Amino acid sequence: MVSGQDGRPGGSSDRRFTVEVRPGPEAGIVVVEVTGELDHDTAEPLRSVLGNAVAGGARRIVVDCAELRFCDSTGLNVLLRARLAAQGGEARVELAALRPQVARMLAVTGAAAVFPRYASLGEALAVPRQE
């Protein structure tokens, strides 16, 4: 787990934002679980994790947003930049389980159109592998 507050690992419930990374069910899939509020002050851990996933050769990076309560323009930019970096390596950044307020922000900004989106993490992971 990577914390957005001070960058140290930990699972304290008083942290505003956390990122957890784990391998997906198949090689080349990385699941990134985000929890809390993604904003200017907390974005760096996600930027780092997504960059590492792209650099590590992930073909699909599935961002589980089930516990993401807020995302500002900085968080959106982190996701968009990761998407562009992934595309350069023929990979994808996908979003799963968007809460209504985050989904609305993506819709209002037009960013919803550029990300594959799924109702749940399970639905995202059930998508057949694409070569």
C-alpha positions in Angstrom: 0.0 0.0 0.0 1.2 3.5 -0.7 -0.2 6.4 1.3 -1.0 9.8 -0.2 -0.4 11.6 3.0 3.3 11.1 3.7 4.3 8.4 1.1 5.0 5.8 3.8 3.3 2.4 3.7 0.4 1.9 6.1 -3.2 1.2 6.4 -4.3 3.8 8.9 -8.0 4.8 8.5 -7.2 8.5 9.0 -5.3 8.8 5.7 -7.1 10.8 3.1 -5.9 8.8 0.1 -4.3 5.4 -0.4 -3.2 3.3 -3.3 -2.9 -0.5 -3.3 -1.4 -2.4 -6.2 -1.7 -6.1 -6.9 -1.3 -8.4 -10.0 -4.5 -9.2 -11.9 -5.7 -12.7 -12.6 -3.6 -12.9 -15.8 0.0 -11.9 -16.6 0.1 -8.3 -17.8 -2.8 -7.1 -15.8 -2.3 -4.8 -12.8 -5.1 -3.8 -10.4 -4.7 -0.4 -8.7 -7.2 0.2 -5.9 -7.6 3.8 -4.9 -9.3 4.9 -1.7 -10.2 8.4 -0.4 -9.7 11.8 -2.0 -7.5 12.2 -5.0 -6.3 15.8 -5.3 -3.2 18.0 -5.7 -1.9 17.0 -2.3 -2.4 13.3 -2.7 -1.8 12.6 -6.4 1.9 11.6 -6.3 1.5 8.0 -5.1 -1.0 7.3 -7.8 1.3 9.0 -10.4 4.2 6.8 -9.2 2.2 3.5 -9.2 0.7 4.1 -12.6 4.1 5.0 -14.1 5.7 1.9 -12.6 2.9 -0.3 -14.0 3.4 1.2 -17.5 7.2 0.9 -17.2 6.9 -2.6 -16.0 5.1 -3.7 -19.2 1.5 -4.0 -17.9 -0.9 -4.5 -20.8 -4.0 -3.5 -18.8 -4.0 -1.3 -15.7 -7.4 -1.5 -14.1 -8.0 1.3 -11.6 -10.6 0.2 -9.0 -12.4 3.4 -8.0 -15.0 1.8 -5.7 -13.7 3.7 -2.7 -12.6 6.9 -4.5 -14.8 9.6 -3.0 -13.3 12.6 -4.8 -11.1 13.4 -7.8 -10.0 16.9 -8.8 -8.3 18.1 -12.0 -4.9 17.0 -10.7 -6.2 13.5 -10.2 -7.8 13.6 -13.7 -4.5 14.7 -15.2 -2.7 11.8 -13.5 -5.1 9.4 -15.1 -5.0 11.0 -18.5 -1.2 11.1 -18.5 -1.0 7.5 -17.5 -3.4 6.7 -20.3 -1.2 8.4 -22.9 1.9 6.7 -21.5 0.2 3.3 -21.6 -1.0 3.9 -25.2 2.6 4.5 -26.2 3.3 0.9 -25.2 0.0 -0.4 -26.6 -1.5 -0.8 -23.1 -4.7 0.5 -21.6 -5.7 2.3 -18.4 -9.3 1.2 -17.5 -11.6 2.5 -14.7 -13.9 0.3 -12.7 -16.7 0.9 -10.1 -16.9 4.7 -10.5 -18.9 6.4 -7.8 -21.4 8.9 -9.2 -19.5 12.1 -8.2 -16.3 10.8 -10.0 -18.3 9.5 -13.0 -19.9 13.0 -13.3 -16.5 14.8 -13.2 -15.3 12.5 -16.0 -18.5 13.1 -18.0 -18.4 16.9 -17.6 -14.8 17.1 -18.7 -15.2 14.7 -21.6 -12.6 12.3 -20.2 -15.2 9.5 -19.8 -15.0 9.0 -23.6 -11.3 8.1 -23.5 -11.3 5.4 -20.7 -12.8 2.0 -20.9 -15.2 1.9 -17.9 -16.8 -1.0 -16.1 -19.5 -1.2 -13.4 -17.3 -3.3 -11.1 -13.8 -4.6 -10.8 -15.2 -8.1 -11.4 -16.7 -7.0 -14.7 -13.4 -5.4 -15.8 -11.4 -8.5 -15.0 -13.9 -10.7 -16.8 -13.1 -9.0 -20.1 -11.2 -11.4 -22.4 -7.6 -10.8 -23.0 -7.0 -8.7 -26.2 -3.7 -9.0 -28.1 
